[in-house]
Amino acid sequence: MTSPEPVLARLERLHPRLIDLSLGRLERLLSRLGHPERRLPPVIHVAGTNGKGSTCAFLRAAAEAAGLAVHVYTSPHLVSFNERIRLAGRLVEDEPLVAALERCEEANAGEPITIFEITTAAALLLFAEAPADLLVLEVGLGGRLDATNVVPAPRVCAITSISFDHMDFLGDTLSSIAFEKAGIFKPGAIAVTGAQAPEAFAVIAARAREVGIPLRARGRDWTITPLAGGGLRFEDEAGVLELPPPALPGLHQVDNAGIAVAALRAFADPRLDRAAIARGVARAEWPARLQRLARGPLLDLLPAGWQLWLDGGHNEGAGRALAAHLAANPDPAWHVLVGMKTGKHAEAFLDALAPHAASLWAVAEPGQHAAQSPEAIVAASHGRARPGPRVADAIRAIVREADRPARILICGSLYLAGRVLAEHG
């Protein structure tokens, strides 16, 4: 059976660094491939720190509910690399994926290129050669110098919540991070953004003016409001949409759903009517975003009445979003297990969550990519966390010490989430 793993392993060795933000290497390769980036379906390009994947999920669900054929590019994957590429509604199969990767490998001829750049080239090849009505394209890191920014003429550029993450590459202020994210704006597009800190919004608005494109911003050009019955009310210059509760839980998903709706209205396909948008909001699926696990060995460790939840959030903004959800849903109690990638700023993430956790645990799973040690996470928590050291160990200890049913949240890393889903899902 054909597997992409051998060719992916070869491609990883083409550049000494995992991340080296630049467009030149990819532009060279795309030229050799006949410029597939110029032969794409209409594009909605999505950047931001938190909420990109969820926004893409809402976009895809609504567009597919309207009958559109939708390509999707997201990263990282949780279990299988194929999750990153969806062709007209279906995850790419191994055989065409390997063929595209090998075409890129041959055209690249051994020259230095990062794994994300060359796999993005393969995705663009696949997207250019399969008919579709829409390509939902998620930025990998930043925006201005991200590999996805080779697309020449997106129809809509959306920016989700901006927070502190990847500061080594994007700068250590919200303004500098926003500048990188807004680098996806291009002439002819319509820009959309959700709730932003004032310093981030100022940069986004200035970039839109500089490029000469309209900006549709939450609170100024559109609003989205939770309703008492659990639904949402979206309003812009085109009118009011009464929407069902978002399929993805968490107060932060209100903003992500609103960005998706505003982007779809800007996309302006007549098939994207009110009914399709409502179905999309109600049906969106996105693993490891406040996902309640329904099966697997970890659930066998829990007595009746307990719940197990999984979230890949891993930065300060994600910590605040999770903290808001825990604060709004305090009963039964939450026990929080945190595993984080090396280089992530664990302290701010933990500071947000700790006040809302009945107990806080530091964990790392075997095979978890570049995981911080439980001891490092304990130190970042200022001693508030206890070492698991593994997820199952922490769950057993929580159950042993508890006197009533509760909820357990595993969070802090998409790589940890992937290990949990692969081994225990």
Phi, psi and omega per residue, in radians:
M1 nan 2.350 3.125
T2 -1.191 2.333 3.098
S3 -2.274 2.458 3.099
P4 -1.319 -0.197 -2.999
E5 -1.065 -0.781 -3.140
P6 -1.067 -0.764 -3.135
V7 -1.224 -0.628 3.070
L8 -1.074 -0.689 3.115
A9 -1.097 -0.703 3.100
R10 -1.137 -0.741 -3.086
L11 -1.166 -0.542 3.115
E12 -1.106 -0.397 -3.088
R13 -1.545 0.045 -3.083
L14 -1.401 -0.266 -3.126
H15 -2.459 2.424 -3.084
P16 -1.241 -0.279 -3.098
R17 -2.059 2.524 3.073
L18 -1.214 -0.696 -3.116
I19 -2.141 2.192 3.074
D20 -2.651 1.476 -2.933
L21 -1.100 2.105 -3.128
S22 -2.988 2.656 3.054
L23 -1.838 -0.273 -3.002
G24 -1.075 -0.795 -3.104
R25 -1.103 -0.740 -3.125
L26 -1.226 -0.700 3.115
E27 -1.067 -0.668 3.078
R28 -1.062 -0.807 -3.122
L29 -1.158 -0.760 -3.138
L30 -1.086 -0.604 3.072
S31 -1.073 -0.749 3.127
R32 -1.163 -0.459 -3.124
L33 -1.552 0.037 3.138
G34 1.499 0.400 3.055
H35 0.990 1.101 3.066
P36 -1.099 -0.454 -3.141
E37 -1.120 -0.263 3.108
R38 -1.634 -0.007 -3.071
R39 -2.146 0.607 -3.075
L40 -1.626 2.773 2.923
P41 -1.122 2.948 3.060
P42 -0.937 2.421 -2.965
V43 -1.966 2.366 2.804
I44 -1.878 2.004 -3.066
H45 -1.750 2.226 -3.003
V46 -2.118 2.089 3.061
A47 -2.082 3.033 3.125
G48 2.465 2.989 3.109
T49 -1.580 -0.898 -3.136
N50 -2.138 2.507 3.040
G51 1.637 -0.005 -3.124
K52 -1.056 -0.882 -3.090
G53 -1.120 -0.700 3.117
S54 -1.133 -0.731 3.101
T55 -1.073 -0.745 3.081
C56 -1.067 -0.654 3.129
A57 -1.127 -0.740 3.084
F58 -1.122 -0.723 3.121
L59 -1.055 -0.861 -3.115
R60 -1.095 -0.794 -3.082
A61 -1.076 -0.739 -3.137
A62 -1.205 -0.765 -3.134
A63 -1.106 -0.721 3.115
E64 -1.212 -0.584 3.053
A65 -1.107 -0.472 3.107
A66 -1.468 -0.050 3.134
G67 1.599 0.163 3.121
L68 -1.400 2.533 2.966
A69 -1.494 2.174 -2.948
V70 -2.161 2.157 2.892
H71 -1.522 2.577 3.101
V72 -2.448 2.393 3.043
Y73 -2.202 2.072 -3.139
T74 -2.372 2.895 3.075
S75 -2.807 2.760 -0.153
P76 -1.361 3.095 3.029
H77 -1.542 2.856 3.130
L78 -1.713 -0.814 -3.086
V79 -2.122 -0.857 -3.071
S80 -2.141 2.426 3.126
F81 -0.990 -0.554 -3.109
N82 -1.014 -0.389 3.121
E83 -1.031 -0.400 -3.055
R84 -1.269 -0.402 -2.979
I85 -2.198 2.050 3.087
R86 -2.035 2.131 -3.093
L87 -1.855 1.964 3.096
A88 0.820 0.760 3.021
G89 1.742 -0.139 -3.104
R90 -2.214 2.495 3.069
L91 -1.071 2.449 -3.133
V92 -1.057 2.435 3.092
E93 -1.499 2.847 -3.026
D94 -1.047 -0.783 -3.021
E95 -1.074 -0.911 3.103
P96 -1.170 -0.538 3.099
L97 -1.128 -0.831 3.137
V98 -1.093 -0.712 3.135
A99 -1.070 -0.743 3.132
A100 -1.176 -0.720 3.116
L101 -1.095 -0.724 -3.127
E102 -1.218 -0.590 3.037
R103 -1.081 -0.737 3.120
C104 -1.178 -0.713 3.116
E105 -1.044 -0.789 -3.137
E106 -1.133 -0.781 -3.129
A107 -1.159 -0.564 -3.122
N108 -1.262 -0.470 3.025
A109 0.981 0.682 3.028
G110 1.382 0.079 -3.122
E111 -1.312 2.724 -3.122
P112 -1.082 2.305 3.071
I113 -2.848 2.487 -3.118
T114 -1.337 2.791 -3.124
I115 -1.091 -0.664 -3.138
F116 -1.194 -0.654 3.130
E117 -1.119 -0.817 -3.058
I118 -1.312 -0.548 3.058
T119 -1.282 -0.521 3.010
T120 -1.132 -0.690 3.064
A121 -1.033 -0.743 3.117
A122 -1.114 -0.717 3.103
A123 -1.088 -0.753 -3.141
L124 -1.114 -0.651 3.040
L125 -1.023 -0.851 -3.129
L126 -1.098 -0.732 -3.133
F127 -1.155 -0.652 -3.108
A128 -1.227 -0.461 -3.010
E129 -1.781 -0.007 3.083
A130 -2.082 2.163 -3.104
P131 -1.085 2.486 3.063
A132 -2.818 2.876 3.131
D133 -1.657 -0.319 -3.006
L134 -2.755 2.459 2.952
L135 -2.044 2.039 3.015
V136 -1.618 2.011 -2.952
L137 -2.078 1.956 -3.132
E138 -1.630 2.269 3.035
V139 -1.088 2.481 3.077
G140 -1.391 -0.960 -3.118
L141 -2.607 2.173 3.128
G142 1.337 -1.996 -3.123
G143 2.961 -1.034 -3.037
R144 -0.988 -0.789 -3.115
L145 -1.932 0.235 3.103
D146 -1.276 2.587 -3.085
A147 -1.019 -0.558 -3.129
T148 -1.192 -0.250 -3.068
N149 -1.384 0.177 3.004
V150 -1.353 -0.207 3.126
V151 -1.137 2.235 -2.975
P152 -1.415 -0.484 -2.969
A153 -2.592 1.200 3.071
P154 -1.114 2.610 3.090
R155 -1.401 -0.658 -3.132
V156 -2.365 2.418 3.038
C157 -2.095 2.082 -3.096
A158 -1.996 2.440 3.100
I159 -2.162 2.089 3.111
T160 -1.518 -2.986 -3.053
S161 -0.944 2.328 3.114
I162 -1.824 2.270 -3.141
S163 -2.486 -3.042 -3.127
F164 -1.504 2.086 3.066
D165 -2.905 2.620 3.128
H166 0.929 0.717 -3.076
M167 -1.107 -0.432 3.105
D168 -1.094 -0.442 -3.103
F169 -1.866 -0.497 -2.975
L170 -1.955 -0.081 -3.099
G171 1.753 2.880 -3.019
D172 -1.933 0.355 3.015
T173 -2.212 2.705 3.083
L174 -1.081 -0.573 3.127
S175 -1.134 -0.771 -3.126
S176 -1.191 -0.658 3.108
I177 -1.153 -0.745 3.124
A178 -1.092 -0.633 3.108
F179 -1.050 -0.753 3.127
E180 -1.165 -0.745 -3.136
K181 -1.110 -0.771 -3.105
A182 -1.256 -0.066 3.057
G183 -1.145 -0.144 3.077
I184 -1.430 -0.188 -3.122
F185 -1.155 2.364 3.130
K186 -2.421 2.639 3.121
P187 -0.955 2.441 3.118
G188 1.627 -0.232 -3.137
A189 -1.535 2.993 2.914
I190 -2.028 2.284 -3.128
A191 -1.702 2.521 3.118
V192 -2.342 2.413 3.043
T193 -2.506 2.669 3.110
G194 -1.682 -2.690 -3.123
A195 -1.138 2.307 -3.128
Q196 -2.418 2.643 2.953
A197 -1.083 2.587 -3.056
P198 -0.952 -0.705 -3.094
E199 -1.205 -0.570 3.078
A200 -1.257 -0.756 -3.124
F201 -1.109 -0.651 -3.138
A202 -1.050 -0.699 3.130
V203 -1.217 -0.736 3.133
I204 -1.072 -0.793 -3.137
A205 -1.135 -0.696 3.132
A206 -1.131 -0.694 3.129
R207 -1.149 -0.707 3.107
A208 -1.077 -0.723 3.104
R209 -1.126 -0.733 -3.116
E210 -1.080 -0.723 -3.130
V211 -1.345 -0.415 3.130
G212 1.487 0.652 3.136
I213 -2.144 2.659 3.105
P214 -1.241 2.571 3.096
L215 -2.103 2.149 3.086
R216 -1.832 1.899 -2.984
A217 -1.962 2.492 3.073
R218 -1.112 2.403 3.126
G219 1.551 -0.344 3.114
R220 -1.992 -0.837 -3.086
D221 -1.919 -0.359 3.064
W222 -2.648 2.736 3.113
T223 -2.341 2.692 2.996
I224 -2.470 2.266 -2.981
T225 -2.308 2.236 3.030
P226 -1.164 2.440 3.127
L227 -1.770 2.774 -3.071
A228 -1.025 -0.596 -3.110
G229 -1.429 0.020 3.113
G230 1.821 -0.181 3.114
G231 -1.485 -2.943 -3.102
L232 -2.322 2.644 3.042
R233 -2.121 1.971 3.115
F234 -1.823 2.387 3.120
E235 -2.471 2.330 2.992
D236 -2.495 -2.956 -3.060
E237 -1.138 -0.318 3.127
A238 -1.479 -0.172 3.099
G239 2.264 -2.912 -3.040
V240 -1.865 2.407 3.004
L241 -2.061 2.168 2.980
E242 -1.612 2.066 -2.999
L243 -2.049 2.659 3.077
P244 -1.280 3.005 3.065
P245 -1.056 2.479 3.103
P246 -1.090 2.477 3.115
A247 -1.159 -0.489 -3.136
L248 -1.574 2.158 -3.074
P249 -1.336 2.774 3.112
G250 1.989 2.424 -3.135
L251 -1.064 -0.553 -3.126
H252 -1.146 -0.351 -3.136
Q253 -1.289 -0.266 3.036
V254 -1.077 -0.783 3.126
D255 -1.146 -0.760 -3.134
N256 -1.104 -0.731 3.087
A257 -1.097 -0.710 3.125
G258 -1.108 -0.736 3.099
I259 -1.059 -0.757 3.130
A260 -1.086 -0.780 -3.141
V261 -1.110 -0.778 3.126
A262 -1.094 -0.671 3.115
A263 -1.167 -0.711 3.119
L264 -1.151 -0.660 3.083
R265 -1.131 -0.672 3.104
A266 -1.212 -0.559 3.128
F267 -1.107 -0.589 2.913
A268 1.067 0.770 2.957
D269 -1.596 2.234 -3.059
P270 -1.077 -0.349 3.110
R271 -1.275 -0.322 -3.125
L272 -1.454 1.239 -3.091
D273 -1.527 -3.115 -3.081
R274 -1.047 -0.704 -3.100
A275 -1.147 -0.724 -3.131
A276 -1.153 -0.742 3.128
I277 -1.095 -0.733 3.126
A278 -1.107 -0.741 3.117
R279 -1.116 -0.670 3.123
G280 -1.106 -0.766 3.115
V281 -1.057 -0.655 -3.072
A282 -1.418 -0.323 -3.007
R283 -1.955 -0.136 -3.029
A284 -0.970 2.451 3.090
E285 -2.217 2.386 3.112
W286 -2.707 1.842 -3.040
P287 -1.067 2.629 3.042
A288 1.127 0.466 2.973
R289 -2.121 1.625 -2.983
L290 0.761 0.960 3.139
Q291 -1.626 2.194 3.045
R292 -1.485 2.118 -3.125
L293 -1.358 2.386 -3.030
A294 -1.966 -0.150 -3.117
R295 -2.705 2.964 3.058
G296 2.041 2.866 -3.076
P297 -1.054 -0.558 -3.138
L298 -1.102 -0.609 3.121
L299 -1.186 -0.450 3.096
D300 -1.159 -0.303 3.111
L301 -1.440 -0.163 -3.026
L302 -1.785 2.342 3.034
P303 -1.185 2.978 3.098
A304 -1.028 2.458 3.093
G305 1.637 -0.183 3.126
W306 -1.532 2.745 3.094
Q307 -2.241 2.601 3.113
L308 -2.196 2.180 -3.067
W309 -2.135 2.713 -3.078
L310 -2.396 2.342 3.090
D311 -2.547 2.401 -3.105
G312 -1.584 0.058 -3.131
G313 -0.980 2.458 -2.961
H314 -2.588 0.188 3.114
N315 -2.304 -3.108 -3.037
E316 -1.034 -0.789 -3.136
G317 -1.097 -0.723 3.102
A318 -1.139 -0.653 3.089
G319 -1.066 -0.729 3.114
R320 -1.160 -0.680 3.133
A321 -1.131 -0.765 3.096
L322 -1.133 -0.709 3.120
A323 -1.051 -0.704 3.117
A324 -1.106 -0.679 3.125
H325 -1.180 -0.746 3.122
L326 -1.122 -0.703 -3.139
A327 -1.151 -0.609 -3.130
A328 -1.376 -0.257 -3.109
N329 -2.336 1.171 -2.963
P330 -1.419 -0.216 -3.023
D331 -2.202 2.112 0.057
P332 -1.310 2.959 -3.020
A333 -1.129 2.706 3.088
W334 -1.860 2.253 2.937
H335 -1.864 2.242 -2.937
V336 -1.991 2.181 3.073
L337 -1.873 2.177 -3.055
V338 -2.103 2.192 2.970
G339 -2.248 2.332 -3.009
M340 -2.309 2.728 3.105
K341 -1.389 2.573 3.043
T342 -0.996 2.387 -3.140
G343 1.666 -0.262 3.091
K344 -1.409 2.612 -3.101
H345 -1.516 1.515 -3.029
A346 -1.151 -0.541 -3.004
E347 -1.060 -0.826 -3.114
A348 -1.158 -0.678 3.112
F349 -1.076 -0.819 -3.109
L350 -1.212 -0.639 3.128
D351 -1.036 -0.632 -3.137
A352 -1.235 -0.693 -3.015
L353 -1.467 -0.586 -2.971
A354 -0.936 -0.743 -3.105
P355 -1.106 -0.306 -3.061
H356 -1.870 0.093 -3.089
A357 -1.802 2.268 3.034
A358 -1.141 -0.560 2.979
S359 -2.671 2.703 -3.064
L360 -2.237 2.266 -3.036
W361 -2.257 2.489 3.084
A362 -1.809 2.239 -3.041
V363 -2.386 2.805 2.968
A364 -2.666 2.384 -3.132
E365 -1.775 2.555 3.028
P366 -0.990 2.332 -3.134
G367 1.469 -0.026 3.106
Q368 -1.249 2.153 -3.007
H369 -1.078 2.177 3.004
A370 0.858 0.760 -3.048
A371 -1.305 2.430 2.923
Q372 -1.173 2.603 3.085
S373 -1.256 2.644 3.033
P374 -0.961 -0.603 3.139
E375 -1.128 -0.663 3.110
A376 -1.161 -0.667 3.120
I377 -1.199 -0.695 3.071
V378 -1.023 -0.761 3.132
A379 -1.111 -0.723 3.131
A380 -1.152 -0.421 3.117
S381 -1.484 0.032 -3.077
H382 1.024 0.653 3.065
G383 1.458 0.021 -3.124
R384 -1.316 -0.500 3.139
A385 -1.552 2.688 3.045
R386 -1.966 2.559 3.130
P387 -1.273 2.343 3.119
G388 -1.060 -1.084 -0.065
P389 -1.410 -0.351 3.075
R390 -1.810 2.871 -3.101
V391 -1.008 -0.856 -3.098
A392 -1.095 -0.649 3.111
D393 -1.072 -0.797 -3.126
A394 -1.124 -0.722 3.141
I395 -1.088 -0.766 3.124
R396 -1.056 -0.733 -3.134
A397 -1.151 -0.721 3.137
I398 -1.063 -0.851 -3.119
V399 -1.104 -0.708 -3.122
R400 -1.087 -0.632 -3.048
E401 -1.594 -0.281 -3.028
A402 -1.408 2.634 3.098
D403 -1.921 0.082 3.125
R404 -2.787 2.805 3.108
P405 -1.049 2.577 -3.112
A406 -2.605 -3.069 3.086
R407 -2.017 2.505 3.093
I408 -2.037 2.230 3.113
L409 -1.981 2.110 3.034
I410 -1.733 2.176 -3.024
C411 -2.692 3.110 3.009
G412 1.951 -0.243 -3.066
S413 -2.893 2.309 2.999
L414 -1.151 -0.517 3.105
Y415 -1.210 -0.692 3.033
L416 -1.101 -0.765 3.122
A417 -1.021 -0.712 3.111
G418 -1.100 -0.714 3.109
R419 -1.123 -0.736 -3.141
V420 -1.094 -0.785 -3.130
L421 -1.168 -0.662 -3.111
A422 -1.230 -0.701 -3.026
E423 -1.661 -0.496 -2.988
H424 -2.200 -0.096 -3.036
G425 -1.366 nan nan
